[in-house]
Amino acid sequence: MRTESNIKPSARLSVEAFPPKEGAACTVVLFANITGPFERPASMEGADPETYYEYDRYEVATTYRENLAQTVEASFDQWVQKAKEAEEAGEQPTEIEILQDRIEKLQKENKEMSDTIDDLIIASLGGDDFV
């Protein structure tokens, strides 16, 4: 949702988890398309003009996990797109959808780690000569 504030978001996302406990419900707040600063004329005579920023702000309910912020940052555009689609549809994802998304991401991370481990094993055996 397009919004404005006199404070510019300091990061593209924040994770709101109280407490930040593995498996607990949390909210990821995404900030996109940040523009500004703009100035609005003073509301009273003699006052300084008001500075503000405009940006898209989205909230996505998910499950807290270690490195959640890094995971979201790595696929930031996909998270924003899903948040836009959910906002347009007027629906928040169900817990099952959140868990399915988490499983897909964990499977992808697992595959990447397995590939890295395979490369390290090959390198420790003397490189590509044993492949």
Order of alpha helices (4+ residues) and beta strands (2+ residues): beta-beta-beta-beta-alpha-alpha-alpha
